[in-house]
Amino acid sequence: KDVVFVYKSEDIKGCGVYKLMNDIEGSLTVSADETVVIDLNGKNFKTTKTIINNGTATIKNGTITRITDYGDERYCVENHGNLKLLDLTVVDDSENFPDSALIFNYNSDETTATLTINGGSYSTYGKYTVQNESGNTIINDGEFECNYSFSSTDKGAVLFNNSLLTVNGGKFFAATKYSYVINSKNGSVA
């Protein structure tokens, strides 16, 4: 397929292969009928809202930075379809403590939301680094860190699982006493 060169977040629309040519700022929604590959090309996608996937998407080779404000409850990356994150760095831009996950996986039909993370580095001051609320999350290596320390009674977690979670390697750090490494309420952890 032809590659579409991206200079702003609005350039990513419809099915296709996209390659960032510079750092961008904004948000993105992939519709249920779309298949998208986004090559960050070593650049930084700063999310002013959320990257939402409802279709089939792959994001690779760069950095996604969640712009945070205290009390901000937006996810950085939210998946309701089939999403692959390959060799990314995904981080918060400050030490604020958003009451939300950095990466969120959910669909009311648990068989349709699949999140696959292959390598990379994922670090947040938010409540969860990866929240698998309803769906299937597969982690194949990478480094994951939760720096949540906002409340001693409301703990965070590097991995919060409420459904199906498979971990095939990786390094996981709960950086404060207020976070768990894995908090699995329901479902199974393979």
Steps between C-alpha positions, in 0.01 A plus 500: 500500500603858450629675810334825605747746653363659816568857615202539736259259672219595259703343216418154644154417368360189341667168421867520415864505598618824662850625580571798725739755355519715816371505858124556511237588760134407505271199522392217273203266455520190280149393394376141527527443123854638466839329488786735581877472542671799661878516486603771745840497327683586821276804557277599794118494481380719790141416588287798592208260531519125428611264225190279463495183294166344405634315195832332422810707570875466541708780653877463500848652519476816707361676805148578615480760777183558700465868582369497855328744728417423862165322516514416130323167445583444134679188386802541277415199280155338507422178313159353413613301194825332400807707592872422483758723669849421374823631652348823634579731785174612661526750789335783690638851450506584871475357849131580535288205607215447254232264628516288188709242321772583254375219272142372524349189337122449506208369299161383622556186289815363664604310187530811284748725686853368454800703609846368414811673635833393351793657681549866581484711813179608677508729804229698677421704807137407439306228677587211267763449234290242312134444590334195345142561602325268256679327216823322428838659572821330391838636611810376321790663681555868578549712811199621699503741794230649723602804707155552653525636854200727532311305765592244759149348494436490124786299357619503142651214301748441221257248351133509597312201364128435508486254211763304298869586541801315359853612586787353298793675661579857593604711798241646734557765766260629764710802589317592822335316788164620364509276193482130425693329223196296390153558641283230346144519629336255262579290199828319455865589486699258287 
